[in-house]
Amino acid sequence: MADLARLAERLRACRLCRDNPAGGMARQLPHEPRPVAVFSETAPILIASQAPGMRVHQSGLPFNDASGDRLRDWLGVSREAFYDPARFAIVPMGFCFPGYDATGGDLPPRRECAPYWREEIIDALPNIQLILTIGGYAQKWHFARAGLSSAGVNENVRNWRSLLHPPKGPPLFALPHPSWRNTGWLRRNPWFEEDVLPELRSRVAALIL
């Protein structure tokens, strides 16, 4: 437990993207870093997400926005259960809000984070029995670790049954980002709510109740 606490303390103090942005190859983070992640020794479910948005950056609480409300609905869990570190580890690919692009959308996760931190943190979580990968960056990293090939997010989500028995590690789910920007995708793909979500909710409930 002490080792994990020290790891969390080191992460909170990380200023890699401010002081050495991608070895000088990436633009400076547009604000003071605020790494956001939740993990514990007992959490059975890992939520591998993209990167915090502005509201999460301001609050320091992951998925503390409308996308979090949708994600909790997908999982069939209360806000209280979602933020219980004994139940869920929430470890994004990039720990700080990366800023906005020219169209006002969030930029991709900073590329410094995963090479520097991810292997160490994931290896320090001994009880993970289910991994929920949200978006292409998380899917690419965790699929490779599980011995799987990652395609586009749409195909990854469609192939959900094949992810339940990966060559290595615990079962995975590939999820689209729960942002309002994906509302059209959800309407065009009703099978996600009809087929994927019941299985997802069943597996989540079995692990946290």
Contacts in CASP RR format, 6 or more apart in sequence:
PFRMAT RR
TARGET T0000
AUTHOR 0000-0000-0000
METHOD contacts of the structure
MODEL  1
MADLARLAERLRACRLCRDNPAGGMARQLPHEPRPVAVFSETAPILIASQ
APGMRVHQSGLPFNDASGDRLRDWLGVSREAFYDPARFAIVPMGFCFPGY
DATGGDLPPRRECAPYWREEIIDALPNIQLILTIGGYAQKWHFARAGLSS
AGVNENVRNWRSLLHPPKGPPLFALPHPSWRNTGWLRRNPWFEEDVLPEL
RSRVAALIL
1 41 0 8 1.000
3 124 0 8 1.000
4 39 0 8 1.000
4 40 0 8 1.000
4 41 0 8 1.000
4 124 0 8 1.000
7 120 0 8 1.000
7 121 0 8 1.000
7 124 0 8 1.000
8 37 0 8 1.000
8 39 0 8 1.000
11 35 0 8 1.000
11 37 0 8 1.000
11 95 0 8 1.000
11 117 0 8 1.000
11 121 0 8 1.000
12 35 0 8 1.000
14 33 0 8 1.000
14 35 0 8 1.000
14 95 0 8 1.000
14 117 0 8 1.000
15 33 0 8 1.000
16 33 0 8 1.000
16 112 0 8 1.000
16 113 0 8 1.000
16 116 0 8 1.000
17 26 0 8 1.000
17 29 0 8 1.000
17 33 0 8 1.000
17 96 0 8 1.000
17 110 0 8 1.000
17 112 0 8 1.000
17 113 0 8 1.000
18 28 0 8 1.000
18 29 0 8 1.000
18 32 0 8 1.000
18 33 0 8 1.000
20 112 0 8 1.000
21 27 0 8 1.000
21 28 0 8 1.000
21 29 0 8 1.000
21 110 0 8 1.000
21 112 0 8 1.000
22 110 0 8 1.000
22 111 0 8 1.000
22 112 0 8 1.000
23 112 0 8 1.000
26 110 0 8 1.000
26 111 0 8 1.000
26 112 0 8 1.000
29 96 0 8 1.000
29 98 0 8 1.000
29 99 0 8 1.000
29 110 0 8 1.000
30 99 0 8 1.000
31 57 0 8 1.000
31 97 0 8 1.000
31 99 0 8 1.000
33 95 0 8 1.000
33 96 0 8 1.000
34 52 0 8 1.000
34 57 0 8 1.000
34 60 0 8 1.000
34 96 0 8 1.000
34 97 0 8 1.000
35 95 0 8 1.000
35 96 0 8 1.000
36 52 0 8 1.000
36 56 0 8 1.000
36 57 0 8 1.000
36 60 0 8 1.000
36 61 0 8 1.000
36 62 0 8 1.000
36 92 0 8 1.000
36 95 0 8 1.000
36 96 0 8 1.000
37 62 0 8 1.000
37 90 0 8 1.000
37 91 0 8 1.000
37 92 0 8 1.000
37 95 0 8 1.000
37 121 0 8 1.000
38 62 0 8 1.000
38 83 0 8 1.000
38 85 0 8 1.000
38 88 0 8 1.000
38 89 0 8 1.000
38 90 0 8 1.000
38 91 0 8 1.000
39 85 0 8 1.000
39 89 0 8 1.000
39 90 0 8 1.000
39 91 0 8 1.000
39 121 0 8 1.000
39 124 0 8 1.000
39 125 0 8 1.000
40 85 0 8 1.000
40 86 0 8 1.000
40 89 0 8 1.000
40 125 0 8 1.000
41 125 0 8 1.000
41 126 0 8 1.000
41 127 0 8 1.000
42 85 0 8 1.000
42 86 0 8 1.000
42 127 0 8 1.000
43 85 0 8 1.000
43 86 0 8 1.000
43 87 0 8 1.000
43 88 0 8 1.000
43 89 0 8 1.000
43 125 0 8 1.000
43 127 0 8 1.000
43 128 0 8 1.000
44 87 0 8 1.000
44 127 0 8 1.000
44 128 0 8 1.000
44 129 0 8 1.000
44 130 0 8 1.000
44 207 0 8 1.000
44 208 0 8 1.000
45 87 0 8 1.000
45 88 0 8 1.000
45 89 0 8 1.000
45 128 0 8 1.000
45 129 0 8 1.000
45 130 0 8 1.000
45 131 0 8 1.000
45 132 0 8 1.000
45 204 0 8 1.000
45 207 0 8 1.000
45 208 0 8 1.000
46 88 0 8 1.000
46 89 0 8 1.000
46 91 0 8 1.000
46 122 0 8 1.000
46 125 0 8 1.000
46 128 0 8 1.000
46 130 0 8 1.000
46 131 0 8 1.000
46 132 0 8 1.000
47 62 0 8 1.000
47 71 0 8 1.000
47 88 0 8 1.000
47 89 0 8 1.000
47 90 0 8 1.000
47 91 0 8 1.000
47 132 0 8 1.000
47 134 0 8 1.000
48 91 0 8 1.000
48 92 0 8 1.000
48 93 0 8 1.000
48 131 0 8 1.000
48 132 0 8 1.000
48 133 0 8 1.000
48 134 0 8 1.000
48 138 0 8 1.000
48 141 0 8 1.000
48 142 0 8 1.000
49 62 0 8 1.000
49 63 0 8 1.000
49 90 0 8 1.000
49 91 0 8 1.000
49 92 0 8 1.000
49 93 0 8 1.000
49 134 0 8 1.000
49 135 0 8 1.000
49 138 0 8 1.000
50 92 0 8 1.000
50 93 0 8 1.000
50 94 0 8 1.000
50 106 0 8 1.000
50 108 0 8 1.000
50 109 0 8 1.000
50 134 0 8 1.000
50 135 0 8 1.000
50 136 0 8 1.000
50 137 0 8 1.000
50 138 0 8 1.000
50 177 0 8 1.000
51 92 0 8 1.000
51 93 0 8 1.000
51 94 0 8 1.000
51 95 0 8 1.000
51 96 0 8 1.000
51 97 0 8 1.000
51 98 0 8 1.000
51 106 0 8 1.000
51 107 0 8 1.000
51 108 0 8 1.000
51 109 0 8 1.000
51 110 0 8 1.000
52 60 0 8 1.000
52 62 0 8 1.000
52 92 0 8 1.000
52 94 0 8 1.000
52 95 0 8 1.000
52 96 0 8 1.000
52 97 0 8 1.000
53 65 0 8 1.000
53 97 0 8 1.000
53 106 0 8 1.000
54 97 0 8 1.000
54 99 0 8 1.000
54 106 0 8 1.000
55 64 0 8 1.000
55 65 0 8 1.000
56 62 0 8 1.000
56 63 0 8 1.000
56 64 0 8 1.000
56 65 0 8 1.000
56 97 0 8 1.000
57 96 0 8 1.000
57 97 0 8 1.000
61 83 0 8 1.000
62 90 0 8 1.000
62 92 0 8 1.000
63 71 0 8 1.000
63 72 0 8 1.000
63 82 0 8 1.000
63 90 0 8 1.000
66 179 0 8 1.000
66 180 0 8 1.000
67 177 0 8 1.000
67 178 0 8 1.000
67 179 0 8 1.000
67 180 0 8 1.000
68 178 0 8 1.000
70 178 0 8 1.000
70 179 0 8 1.000
71 82 0 8 1.000
71 134 0 8 1.000
71 175 0 8 1.000
71 178 0 8 1.000
72 78 0 8 1.000
72 79 0 8 1.000
72 82 0 8 1.000
74 175 0 8 1.000
74 178 0 8 1.000
74 197 0 8 1.000
74 200 0 8 1.000
74 201 0 8 1.000
75 82 0 8 1.000
75 132 0 8 1.000
75 200 0 8 1.000
75 201 0 8 1.000
75 204 0 8 1.000
76 201 0 8 1.000
76 204 0 8 1.000
76 205 0 8 1.000
77 204 0 8 1.000
77 208 0 8 1.000
81 87 0 8 1.000
81 88 0 8 1.000
81 208 0 8 1.000
82 88 0 8 1.000
84 208 0 8 1.000
87 207 0 8 1.000
87 208 0 8 1.000
88 208 0 8 1.000
89 125 0 8 1.000
89 128 0 8 1.000
91 118 0 8 1.000
91 121 0 8 1.000
91 122 0 8 1.000
91 125 0 8 1.000
92 109 0 8 1.000
92 113 0 8 1.000
92 138 0 8 1.000
93 109 0 8 1.000
93 113 0 8 1.000
93 114 0 8 1.000
93 118 0 8 1.000
93 137 0 8 1.000
93 138 0 8 1.000
93 141 0 8 1.000
94 109 0 8 1.000
94 110 0 8 1.000
94 113 0 8 1.000
94 114 0 8 1.000
95 113 0 8 1.000
95 117 0 8 1.000
96 110 0 8 1.000
96 113 0 8 1.000
97 106 0 8 1.000
98 106 0 8 1.000
98 107 0 8 1.000
98 108 0 8 1.000
98 109 0 8 1.000
98 110 0 8 1.000
99 106 0 8 1.000
99 107 0 8 1.000
100 106 0 8 1.000
100 107 0 8 1.000
101 107 0 8 1.000
108 137 0 8 1.000
109 137 0 8 1.000
114 137 0 8 1.000
114 141 0 8 1.000
118 141 0 8 1.000
122 128 0 8 1.000
122 145 0 8 1.000
128 170 0 8 1.000
129 170 0 8 1.000
129 171 0 8 1.000
129 207 0 8 1.000
130 170 0 8 1.000
130 171 0 8 1.000
130 172 0 8 1.000
130 173 0 8 1.000
130 203 0 8 1.000
130 204 0 8 1.000
130 207 0 8 1.000
131 142 0 8 1.000
131 146 0 8 1.000
131 170 0 8 1.000
131 171 0 8 1.000
131 172 0 8 1.000
131 173 0 8 1.000
132 172 0 8 1.000
132 173 0 8 1.000
132 175 0 8 1.000
132 200 0 8 1.000
133 139 0 8 1.000
133 142 0 8 1.000
133 143 0 8 1.000
133 156 0 8 1.000
133 172 0 8 1.000
133 173 0 8 1.000
133 174 0 8 1.000
133 175 0 8 1.000
134 175 0 8 1.000
134 176 0 8 1.000
134 177 0 8 1.000
134 178 0 8 1.000
135 153 0 8 1.000
135 174 0 8 1.000
135 175 0 8 1.000
135 176 0 8 1.000
135 177 0 8 1.000
136 150 0 8 1.000
136 152 0 8 1.000
136 153 0 8 1.000
136 156 0 8 1.000
139 150 0 8 1.000
139 152 0 8 1.000
139 153 0 8 1.000
139 156 0 8 1.000
139 174 0 8 1.000
140 150 0 8 1.000
142 172 0 8 1.000
143 149 0 8 1.000
143 150 0 8 1.000
143 156 0 8 1.000
143 172 0 8 1.000
144 150 0 8 1.000
145 168 0 8 1.000
145 169 0 8 1.000
146 166 0 8 1.000
146 167 0 8 1.000
146 168 0 8 1.000
146 169 0 8 1.000
146 172 0 8 1.000
147 166 0 8 1.000
147 167 0 8 1.000
147 168 0 8 1.000
148 162 0 8 1.000
148 163 0 8 1.000
148 166 0 8 1.000
148 167 0 8 1.000
148 172 0 8 1.000
150 156 0 8 1.000
151 159 0 8 1.000
153 174 0 8 1.000
153 176 0 8 1.000
154 176 0 8 1.000
154 185 0 8 1.000
154 189 0 8 1.000
156 163 0 8 1.000
156 174 0 8 1.000
157 174 0 8 1.000
157 175 0 8 1.000
157 176 0 8 1.000
157 189 0 8 1.000
157 192 0 8 1.000
157 196 0 8 1.000
159 174 0 8 1.000
160 173 0 8 1.000
160 174 0 8 1.000
160 195 0 8 1.000
160 196 0 8 1.000
160 199 0 8 1.000
163 171 0 8 1.000
163 172 0 8 1.000
163 173 0 8 1.000
163 174 0 8 1.000
164 171 0 8 1.000
164 172 0 8 1.000
165 171 0 8 1.000
166 172 0 8 1.000
171 203 0 8 1.000
173 196 0 8 1.000
173 200 0 8 1.000
176 182 0 8 1.000
176 185 0 8 1.000
176 186 0 8 1.000
176 192 0 8 1.000
186 192 0 8 1.000
186 193 0 8 1.000
END
